[in-house]
Amino acid sequence: MNKAEIKNKAKNAIDEAYAKISELESKRDQMSSELKGEFDEKIKALKAKGEELKQKISSYEDEGEDKWDEVKDILSDSMESFREGFSKLGKLF
């Protein structure tokens, strides 16, 4: 996978994660008041992970193709972290 493909995959993954976050946020009002605080904390953590991933990818912008293999690994780890976070959020509903 080359640099452009990895960047595109990363952007799509981030966009997909933020779309899922938006979908979950739209369901917040259906939650009991005692769960809303926990929900808000988990959403905040997911958004922070997304921003961290964006920054990491941006920091590699001027790097050569060989460094983008690292980005691919970072993306894989970050997406696993997103999946775990979404799983925890799903348990609140």
KOLKETI-669024 format. One record per atom (N, C-alpha, C): z, x, y; residue in three letters. Coordinates in steps of 0.1 Angstrom, whole numbers, plus 5000, padded with zeros to 4 digits. Example, Ala and Ser with C-alpha at 12.3 -4.5 7.8 and 13.67 -1.06 7.14 Angstrom:
507851324943Ala 507851234955Ala 507851324967Ala 507151284978Ser 507151374989Ser 507951295000Ser 
% end
This chain:
500050094988Met 500050005000Met 500050095012Met 499150065022Asn 499050155034Asn 499950095045Asn 500050175056Lys 500850145067Lys 500650005072Lys 499349965074Ala 499049835080Ala 499449725070Ala 499349745057Glu 499749635048Glu 501249625047Glu 501949735048Ile 503349725048Ile 503949665061Ile 503349695072Lys 503749635085Lys 503449485084Lys 502349445079Asn 502049305078Asn 502949225068Asn 503249295057Lys 504149235048Lys 505549215054Lys 505949315061Ala 507349315068Ala 507349205078Ala 506349195086Lys 506249095097Lys 506248955090Lys 505548935080Asn 505548805073Asn 506848775067Asn 507548875061Ala 508848845055Ala 509848815066Ala 509848875077Ile 510748845088Ile 510448705093Ile 509148675096Asp 508848545100Asp 509348435091Asp 509148455078Glu 509548365068Glu 511048345068Glu 511748455069Ala 513248455070Ala 513748375082Ala 513148395094Tyr 513548325106Tyr 513148175105Tyr 512048145098Ala 511648005096Ala 512747935087Ala 513248005077Lys 514247945068Lys 515547935076Lys 515848025085Ile 517048015093Ile 516947895102Ile 515747875108Ser 515547755117Ser 515747625109Ser 515247625097Glu 515347505089Glu 516747475086Glu 517547575082Leu 518947555080Leu 519747515092Leu 519347575103Glu 520047535116Glu 519847385119Glu 518647335116Ser 518347195118Ser 519247105110Ser 519747155099Lys 520647075091Lys 522147095094Lys 522447175104Arg 523847205107Arg 524647075111Arg 524046985118Asp 524746865122Asp 525146775110Asp 524546795099Gln 524946715087Gln 526146775080Gln 526646885085Met 527746955078Met 529046905084Met 530046915075Ser 531446885080Ser 531846985091Ser 532746945099Ser 533147035110Ser 533847155105Ser 534547145094Glu 535247265089Glu 534247375084Glu 533047335080Leu 532047425074Leu 531147485085Leu 531147415097Lys 530247465107Lys 530547605112Lys 531847645113Gly 532147775117Gly 531747885108Gly 531947855095Glu 531447955084Glu 529947965085Glu 529247845086Phe 527847845087Phe 527347925099Phe 527947905110Asp 527547985122Asp 527648135120Asp 528748175114Glu 528948315111Glu 527948375102Glu 527548295092Lys 526548345082Lys 525148345089Lys 524848255097Ile 523548255104Ile 523548375114Ile 524548395121Lys 524648505130Lys 524448645122Lys 525048655111Ala 524848775102Ala 523448795098Ala 522748675094Leu 521348685089Leu 520448725101Leu 520748675113Lys 519848705124Lys 520048855128Lys 521248905126Ala 521549045129Ala 520849135119Ala 520749095107Lys 520049175097Lys 518549165100Lys 518049055105Gly 516649045108Gly 516349135120Gly 517149145130Glu 516949225142Glu 517049375138Glu 517949405129Glu 518049545124Glu 516849585116Glu 516249495109Leu 515049525101Leu 513849545111Leu 513749465121Lys 512749475132Lys 512849615138Lys 514049655142Gln 514249785148Gln 513849905139Gln 514249895126Lys 513949995117Lys 512350015116Lys 511749895115Ile 510249905113Ile 509649965126Ile 510149925138Ser 509649975150Ser 509850125152Ser 510950175146Ser 511250315147Ser 510250395139Ser 509650335129Tyr 508650405121Tyr 507250395126Tyr 507050325137Glu 505750295143Glu 504750415144Glu 505350525149Asp 504450645151Asp 504450745139Asp 505150705128Glu 505250795117Glu 503950785109Glu 503750885100Gly 502550885092Gly 502750795080Gly 501650785072Glu 501650695060Glu 502750725051Glu 503150845049Asp 504150885039Asp 505450825042Asp 505850815055Lys 507150755059Lys 507150605056Lys 505950545055Trp 505950395054Trp 506350355039Trp 506350455030Asp 506950425017Asp 508450395019Asp 509150465028Glu 510550435031Glu 510750295036Glu 509750255045Val 509850125051Val 509750015040Val 508850045031Lys 508649945020Lys 509949935012Lys 510750045010Asp 512050035003Asp 513049965012Asp 513049985025Ile 513949925034Ile 513649775034Ile 512449735034Leu 512049595034Leu 512549525021Leu 512349595010Ser 512849534997Ser 514349514998Ser 515049615002Asp 516549605003Asp 516949495013Asp 516249485024Ser 516649385034Ser 516249245029Ser 515149225023Met 514849095018Met 515849055007Met 516349144999Glu 517349104989Glu 518649064996Glu 518949135007Ser 520149095015Ser 519948955021Ser 518748925026Phe 518448795031Phe 518548685020Phe 518048715008Arg 518148614997Arg 519648584994Arg 520448694994Glu 521848674992Glu 522448585003Glu 522148615015Gly 522648545026Gly 522248395026Gly 520948365022Phe 520448235021Phe 521148155010Phe 521448234999Ser 522148174987Ser 523548124991Ser 524248214999Lys 525548175003Lys 525548055013Lys 524548055022Leu 524347935031Leu 524147805023Leu 523247815013Gly 522947705005Gly 524147634999Gly 525147714996Lys 526347664989Lys 527147584999Lys 526947595012Leu 527647525021Leu 527247375022Leu 526047345018Phe 525547205019Phe 525847125006Phe 
% end
